[in-house]
Amino acid sequence: MSGIGAILDGVRASRLLSILLLLHTRGRISAQRLADELEISVRTAYRDIEALSSAGIPIYATRGRNGGFQLLEGYRTRLTGMTADEADALFLAGLPGPAADLGLGGVLAATQLKLLAALPPELRDRAARIRDRFHLDAPGWLRDADAPPYLATVADAVWTQHRVEVRYERSNRAVVERVLEPLGLVLKAGTWYVVTGVRDDHRGPRTYRASRLLAAAALDEPFERPAGFELERYWADYQRDYEERIFQGTATIRLSEGGRQLLFLIGSPAARAGHAAMGEADSAGWAETEVPIESVRHAHHALLQLGDDVEVLAPAELRELVAASGRALAARYG
């Protein structure tokens, strides 16, 4: 493997490393499959295999319908083709808290030890510095981390594609029983969500908050994942749709410089939109903007957090509610 770095660089070196890792993980693989995986021509795949062989990698070919390329049995490689940034990313990616929630804390630790052993000395030292200097903490401030009691049960069902019978408490406190077909788990700001189908319900995937599961038992019933389902794409669409559903209107407000700094208090999506729409500050330092709101009542309480650093211009109902609160506070405090 060390010969590759001496004679090749850039895109091709990265591709050769990918081929080597594919041979490690897949066993025998055809030139056509390599070409498809790496989006290259079959001729290029043959050339790359030849380059690996020339660099001392023990690859041999078998012919026939089930033939292909594979590594000599027992061959192992050190990850000397990994860049420093790639090694850093691997050690930053392992969140010990979430791994422990899923029952994988020990697996994560063992994997990192094996990776450290495989890295060359210079990257091994760099990985140790990463662990000493960076820690990723998923939950937000002033809130407890989600610790759903049935998370490991659901995670196992996601992996094995088996149904789970659950009792679930909805946001309105109603308790329902469902048989879920869990497709994936998402950790969002310290909160775990289950993306799942529901048996005999063909309306598509749903999202359940894992901490609201009151009971969960795995069933000996496998299920088929929906064709073409991608968890990352589903979650991006879900978040966008959620924001569109929850924000039913807008409020026009003026903010002082202090108010602009405190705008995060009304929530990240609304604050983000407010900063994006912010106009130029006037001579007194006040600037006008629009923020999305869930309802007039919700906006009333949210904007009161900004004190006298905000003035509501519209809608009129919201302006009057904030004004009434101001008069009540003034009367109370004399």
Beta strands, then each sheet from edge to edge (+ up, - down):
strand 1: 59-62
strand 2: 68-71
strand 3: 162-169
strand 4: 175-188
strand 5: 191-198
strand 6: 201-209
strand 7: 213-222
strand 8: 249-255
strand 9: 287-293
strand 10: 310-314
sheet 1: 1+ 2-
sheet 2: 6+ 5- 4+ 3- 7+
sheet 3: 9+ 8- 10+
end
